[in-house]
Amino acid sequence: MLVLAEATRADANVPRMPDEPPVTLEMVAWPDRDYYEGGFGPEPDLYEQGTCRTCGVDVTSTAKRAFCPTCGEVCELT
């Protein structure tokens, strides 16, 4: 599996919430091409973002309906 991700390390001097991880990941989610009849979404030049409801990873895609690269669940993005 090939996954494009962006990782951001939190500044140690900036206060964080107790459950906030020290590294933030945002991954590129593959569009549900069956839903879009083989395409990459209705407007592939625009990017949709959201969080996977199942595993909580932040994802970006070219479509509002895409597969989470971490757990494989369908994400509804905005």
C-alpha positions in Angstrom: 0.0 0.0 0.0 1.3 3.5 -0.9 0.2 6.3 1.4 1.0 10.0 1.2 1.0 11.6 4.6 2.1 14.8 6.3 3.4 14.6 9.8 3.7 17.6 12.1 5.5 17.5 15.4 4.1 19.6 18.1 6.3 22.3 19.6 7.4 21.1 23.1 7.0 24.7 24.4 3.4 25.0 23.3 0.8 23.7 25.9 -1.3 20.8 24.6 -4.4 19.0 25.9 -3.5 15.8 27.9 -4.9 13.5 25.2 -3.3 15.4 22.3 -0.6 13.4 20.5 2.9 14.9 20.0 2.6 14.2 16.2 -0.3 15.0 14.0 -0.8 12.9 10.8 -2.8 13.9 7.8 -3.1 11.3 5.0 -4.4 11.2 1.5 -7.5 9.1 1.1 -8.2 7.2 -2.1 -11.6 8.2 -3.6 -14.4 5.6 -3.7 -14.1 5.2 -7.4 -17.0 2.7 -7.6 -19.3 5.4 -6.2 -17.9 8.0 -8.7 -18.2 5.6 -11.7 -14.4 5.2 -12.0 -13.6 8.9 -11.5 -11.8 10.8 -8.8 -14.9 12.8 -7.7 -17.1 15.4 -9.3 -14.5 18.2 -9.0 -11.0 16.5 -8.6 -9.3 19.9 -8.6 -10.8 20.6 -5.2 -9.7 18.9 -2.1 -12.0 17.6 0.6 -10.9 17.1 4.3 -12.1 15.4 7.3 -11.5 12.9 10.1 -12.1 9.1 9.8 -14.9 8.3 12.2 -13.4 4.8 12.9 -9.7 5.5 13.6 -9.6 9.3 14.0 -6.9 10.0 11.5 -7.2 13.3 9.5 -7.6 12.7 5.7 -7.6 14.7 2.5 -9.0 13.5 -0.8 -10.2 14.7 -4.2 -13.7 13.5 -3.4 -16.2 13.8 -0.5 -16.4 10.0 -0.3 -13.1 8.3 0.1 -11.4 5.3 1.8 -9.3 5.9 4.9 -5.7 4.7 4.2 -5.3 3.6 7.8 -8.4 1.4 8.4 -10.0 1.1 5.0 -13.4 2.6 6.1 -15.3 5.0 3.9 -14.9 8.6 5.1 -17.5 11.3 4.3 -15.4 14.5 3.8 -16.3 18.2 3.5 
